[in-house]
Amino acid sequence: MNIIILNKSFGKFKSNKENIFYYLKVKEDFKELKTTIIEKKPKNIISIDFGIPTSENTNNNIIAIGKEAVLINSKPVNWDIPRADKWLEASNHLNMNICKLLEANCMPHMIGSAIQLEHSENIKKRKNAIKWIYKNIKVNFIDNNSAKLLEMISDLNLNDNYVFLRIIHKNSPININRKFYKKITNYIYSIFFYKIIAKKILFKIKQKNLILKLSKLN
């Protein structure tokens, strides 16, 4: 059995005896997911979501296969001395299998490192901060949950069973601001992004049955 972790933009998939499709909530604390993993004992765990690039040389809609992730738990003002909790690594074996699958389906992809920021509401507007992250921390993309997910997986000693994929796009939604009016704005933007901006790549993923193919990986 495999567990596939998604957001709702990828469409609705029905869980069965072979696969469980778990949809992340906006305020996800991973308790429910952790319980599901402990109870079902999956062979593989694959997380699929979006992320923003840290380099201008990274093309939109390329699929990044995450080899490692790190959490920076400070605000941008403190990034001159970055406080990284620790680097966490995903499964190298699964990464290689996914590379073969993406190559067979002619899907542009790369292997890269991820960073999750505790405070990232305005990071897309801070080009110099993103450049600093790329230069000094040497990561390829920023996302909402790679490090926290890997931390939870690591605590369960399942690193060799886990891999995370991120579709890279400079306009990808990032952490939702806690202020009420910002939540509304970000919610509307998220709908616009998934329905309009990311429509082409989401259609291609659906057309090639990529999610189902990933769910059947050994």
TAGI-V102222 format. One line per field, one symbol per residue. burial: 1 if it has 24 or more other C-alpha atoms within 12 Angstrom, else 0. Layout:
BEGIN
burial->???
END
This chain:
BEGIN
burial->11111110110000000011111100000100110010000111111111111110010111111111111100010000000100111110011001101100001111111111111110110000111011001011111111111111110001111111111111111111000000000100010011000100110010000111111110
END
